Amino acid sequence: MKKVIKTIMAMAAGVLIAQGAHAADKKFTVAYIAPSLDIDYWQWVAHGVQQKAKELGMDYVEYTSENSPAKQMDNARVAVTRGVNAVVIGPVSSNSTPPLLSFLAQQKIPVAFAGIGPQPGQTNFTSSVTANNYETGLAQGKYTCELAKERGGKEVGMLSLPQDRENAQKYLKGAKEAFAANGCELVQMLETKGLTINEAVTQANDLLTAHPNVKAIYGMYDQAGSGAAKALATRGLTGKVGVTVADGSPTTIQLLKDGAIQGIFFQEAVGQGIDAAQQVYNALTGAPTTQNMA
């Protein structure tokens, strides 16, 4: 009898090993859903997801939501219909994520966020891979205030990401605390709708017209820095009003070299894509996952 039991246990262990090997060998497909692939940052995240997917032997497909929550939901449905096994997403906004997560949870599809996390309180996701936006907001806010003081003032303006994104809320919290601690006043914040340079130019001009004593502009996204630099150049104020920006791109790096902006606060967008892809692969293969990575 003992011999029979040992034989059955050995066979069961063999089945479990075979199942684990089968899961690891299966060809998975990961979908990357970006809020907009017109933005450099989301192209870099895409590169990271694609790079890691290739390394892990996963197929890769991508979708752009065109900054529309409805399109984002459509993309998720299309991805599921096409048989994807996992989703990496930079959401259009944090508050657009509950219905998306509910749908993907019903399909038993692991989801990892990159760059922007889900709405606070959501737990039905695999991982959220973001930067420490609060600390970045503090550091960028402090430096922006220093630039204003160097130019003889304490008034600062901000070109902000949409505040329905949790990363933008953390940036703002850190920046406001830094302004208060370092003796600067945030006189106006303008939120982007399209994240375009032309919009940022218009908003920077509006800011400078309404508040001519502004001595520094905090750009919360790459195009904000480019737009602010253009507006200042047109007004003959390059260097006279300081500009800082988050993210960074070849365009803003060149503007930094040219002295048109004075500071760039980088995020590792490619790395966020790499880590997010690894997390959903871990979920698919039964390896450990980490829900919050910053």
Legacy VTK file of the C-alpha trace (Angstrom):
# vtk DataFile Version 3.0
C-alpha trace
ASCII
DATASET POLYDATA
POINTS 294 float
0.000 0.000 0.000
2.847 2.399 0.943
4.488 1.693 -2.396
1.242 2.494 -4.235
0.831 5.786 -2.307
4.430 6.782 -3.081
3.862 5.970 -6.749
0.676 8.115 -6.846
2.465 11.013 -5.100
5.345 10.805 -7.545
2.933 10.831 -10.480
1.107 13.850 -9.016
4.378 15.719 -8.538
5.277 14.924 -12.132
1.968 16.346 -13.328
2.540 19.582 -11.345
6.041 19.939 -12.757
4.716 19.354 -16.249
1.996 21.958 -15.748
4.521 24.521 -14.528
6.782 23.828 -17.481
3.810 24.142 -19.839
2.889 27.567 -18.390
6.469 28.788 -18.776
6.706 27.511 -22.355
3.333 28.851 -23.552
3.442 31.662 -26.117
1.779 34.649 -24.464
0.708 37.948 -26.000
0.910 41.235 -24.107
-1.061 44.294 -25.190
0.233 47.775 -24.442
-2.521 50.391 -24.275
-1.160 53.954 -24.342
-3.153 57.118 -23.656
-1.539 58.620 -26.776
1.341 57.406 -28.911
1.883 60.964 -30.152
3.680 61.661 -26.858
7.374 60.760 -26.593
7.005 59.465 -23.053
4.460 56.819 -24.031
6.583 55.791 -27.003
9.440 55.129 -24.568
7.176 53.049 -22.326
6.116 51.126 -25.439
9.758 50.470 -26.267
10.312 49.063 -22.786
7.283 46.764 -22.957
8.221 45.569 -26.429
11.848 45.000 -25.459
10.944 42.928 -22.399
8.229 41.019 -24.258
10.758 39.953 -26.879
13.204 38.874 -24.186
10.489 36.786 -22.488
9.261 35.246 -25.748
5.952 37.102 -25.701
4.151 38.531 -28.697
3.449 42.273 -28.504
0.577 44.402 -29.767
-0.149 48.056 -29.037
-3.135 50.383 -29.018
-3.527 54.134 -28.578
-6.521 55.533 -26.723
-6.243 59.049 -28.205
-6.766 60.455 -24.690
-10.335 59.110 -24.680
-11.680 56.889 -21.859
-14.227 55.420 -24.308
-11.483 54.549 -26.792
-9.413 53.088 -23.961
-12.277 50.748 -23.049
-12.760 49.810 -26.706
-9.060 48.978 -26.947
-9.326 46.646 -23.949
-12.302 44.866 -25.479
-10.572 44.499 -28.852
-7.428 43.173 -27.176
-9.430 40.552 -25.297
-11.307 39.561 -28.447
-7.981 39.055 -30.180
-6.828 36.750 -27.409
-4.196 38.723 -25.538
-3.077 37.188 -22.253
-1.978 40.333 -20.389
-2.265 44.123 -20.531
0.211 46.884 -19.748
-1.496 50.273 -19.681
-0.756 53.934 -19.305
-4.298 55.064 -18.541
-5.937 58.174 -19.979
-6.707 59.146 -16.390
-6.673 57.417 -13.041
-10.422 57.827 -12.569
-11.067 56.048 -15.887
-9.601 52.793 -14.562
-12.359 51.162 -12.407
-14.543 49.903 -15.309
-11.454 48.828 -17.237
-10.107 46.830 -14.301
-13.495 45.276 -13.626
-13.743 44.109 -17.239
-10.221 42.689 -17.383
-10.622 40.985 -13.998
-13.694 39.190 -15.340
-11.534 37.936 -18.212
-8.804 36.866 -15.728
-6.245 39.025 -17.534
-3.356 40.427 -15.450
-2.910 44.197 -15.717
0.142 46.328 -14.977
0.085 50.116 -14.992
3.071 52.093 -16.263
3.708 55.768 -15.572
0.233 56.531 -14.221
-1.394 54.441 -11.531
-5.055 53.488 -11.073
-7.650 55.398 -9.118
-6.820 55.286 -5.385
-8.611 52.434 -3.657
-8.415 50.056 -6.620
-6.743 46.736 -5.817
-7.763 44.393 -8.654
-4.586 44.784 -10.695
-1.242 43.019 -10.830
1.191 45.900 -10.552
1.550 49.672 -10.777
5.002 50.764 -11.954
5.439 54.492 -11.477
8.032 57.016 -10.382
8.057 58.674 -6.964
6.135 61.650 -8.305
5.728 63.314 -4.931
9.490 63.425 -4.375
10.002 64.628 -7.945
7.411 67.338 -7.354
9.268 68.443 -4.217
12.641 68.563 -5.960
11.345 70.289 -9.087
9.312 72.744 -7.010
12.338 73.669 -4.896
14.509 74.252 -7.965
11.778 76.235 -9.731
11.514 78.493 -6.675
15.292 78.969 -6.659
15.162 80.038 -10.315
12.445 82.585 -9.536
14.446 84.061 -6.651
17.583 84.258 -8.773
15.535 86.380 -11.177
14.328 88.727 -8.490
10.862 87.396 -7.674
8.856 84.796 -5.839
5.859 84.276 -8.162
5.793 81.016 -10.121
3.328 79.518 -12.597
2.610 75.941 -13.556
1.638 74.125 -16.738
0.102 70.947 -15.332
-0.870 67.501 -16.466
-4.589 66.729 -16.054
-5.275 66.528 -12.345
-7.460 63.440 -12.793
-4.189 61.482 -12.993
-2.770 60.243 -9.710
0.808 61.027 -10.785
-0.168 64.654 -11.499
-1.802 64.953 -8.091
1.421 63.746 -6.455
3.556 66.133 -8.531
1.310 69.017 -7.479
1.341 68.078 -3.797
5.135 67.960 -3.754
5.499 71.187 -5.725
3.081 73.130 -3.515
4.900 71.993 -0.392
8.237 73.025 -1.897
6.931 76.446 -2.922
5.557 77.081 0.572
8.724 75.875 2.289
10.998 77.972 0.087
9.017 81.204 0.055
7.452 81.144 -3.415
3.838 81.672 -4.475
2.069 79.567 -7.093
-0.033 82.288 -8.740
-1.682 80.169 -11.455
-1.887 76.548 -12.598
-3.205 75.677 -16.045
-4.079 72.052 -16.871
-3.431 70.628 -20.304
-6.174 68.967 -22.321
-4.174 67.742 -25.314
-0.527 67.703 -24.141
0.575 69.569 -27.267
3.283 72.187 -27.634
0.856 74.624 -29.281
-1.509 74.374 -26.321
1.407 74.916 -23.929
2.504 78.011 -25.887
-1.009 79.451 -25.551
-1.205 78.622 -21.846
2.262 80.054 -21.141
1.300 83.283 -22.901
-1.949 83.451 -20.924
-0.016 82.885 -17.706
2.559 85.573 -18.461
-0.104 88.071 -19.535
-2.162 87.542 -16.399
0.888 87.496 -14.109
3.729 89.612 -15.527
5.760 89.196 -12.324
6.117 85.439 -12.761
9.813 84.597 -12.681
9.698 80.832 -13.214
7.429 78.249 -14.837
7.055 74.676 -13.601
6.283 72.343 -16.537
4.789 69.064 -15.399
5.248 67.340 -18.782
7.666 67.562 -21.675
5.584 69.653 -24.081
4.967 72.205 -21.320
8.683 72.982 -21.247
8.908 73.284 -25.020
5.806 75.484 -25.161
6.955 77.739 -22.336
10.355 78.156 -24.001
8.675 79.177 -27.275
6.413 81.683 -25.544
9.345 83.227 -23.706
11.428 83.458 -26.887
8.604 85.329 -28.641
8.398 87.784 -25.735
12.154 88.259 -25.512
12.188 86.698 -22.053
14.424 83.677 -22.619
16.520 83.233 -19.500
14.695 86.039 -17.713
11.947 83.639 -16.654
13.196 80.243 -15.518
11.647 77.023 -16.875
11.751 73.502 -15.478
10.181 70.407 -16.979
9.522 66.766 -16.122
10.192 63.739 -18.343
12.707 65.061 -20.885
13.105 64.393 -24.612
15.682 65.199 -27.305
13.816 68.503 -27.831
13.916 69.639 -24.208
17.464 68.364 -23.748
18.528 70.612 -26.629
16.564 73.508 -25.114
18.458 72.920 -21.864
21.776 73.027 -23.714
20.680 76.238 -25.446
19.729 77.867 -22.154
16.039 78.151 -23.074
15.060 75.981 -20.094
17.020 75.507 -16.901
16.088 72.100 -15.493
14.811 68.658 -16.516
13.564 66.076 -14.012
13.727 62.669 -15.655
11.627 59.549 -15.256
12.750 56.125 -16.468
9.902 55.576 -18.928
11.573 52.656 -20.733
12.278 51.000 -17.397
8.647 51.373 -16.365
7.623 49.493 -19.501
10.202 46.783 -18.863
9.108 46.268 -15.251
5.400 46.291 -16.121
5.888 43.622 -18.793
7.864 41.483 -16.350
5.138 41.772 -13.729
2.329 40.543 -16.000
4.568 37.724 -17.253
5.191 36.724 -13.635
1.446 36.680 -13.034
0.917 34.440 -16.058
3.625 31.982 -15.029
2.933 31.869 -11.299
6.030 33.817 -10.264
5.870 36.437 -7.470
4.535 39.904 -8.349
4.794 43.296 -6.657
1.658 45.437 -6.699
3.211 48.852 -6.134
6.601 49.690 -7.662
7.863 53.273 -7.515
LINES 1 295
294 0 1 2 3 4 5 6 7 8 9 10 11 12 13 14 15 16 17 18 19 20 21 22 23 24 25 26 27 28 29 30 31 32 33 34 35 36 37 38 39 40 41 42 43 44 45 46 47 48 49 50 51 52 53 54 55 56 57 58 59 60 61 62 63 64 65 66 67 68 69 70 71 72 73 74 75 76 77 78 79 80 81 82 83 84 85 86 87 88 89 90 91 92 93 94 95 96 97 98 99 100 101 102 103 104 105 106 107 108 109 110 111 112 113 114 115 116 117 118 119 120 121 122 123 124 125 126 127 128 129 130 131 132 133 134 135 136 137 138 139 140 141 142 143 144 145 146 147 148 149 150 151 152 153 154 155 156 157 158 159 160 161 162 163 164 165 166 167 168 169 170 171 172 173 174 175 176 177 178 179 180 181 182 183 184 185 186 187 188 189 190 191 192 193 194 195 196 197 198 199 200 201 202 203 204 205 206 207 208 209 210 211 212 213 214 215 216 217 218 219 220 221 222 223 224 225 226 227 228 229 230 231 232 233 234 235 236 237 238 239 240 241 242 243 244 245 246 247 248 249 250 251 252 253 254 255 256 257 258 259 260 261 262 263 264 265 266 267 268 269 270 271 272 273 274 275 276 277 278 279 280 281 282 283 284 285 286 287 288 289 290 291 292 293
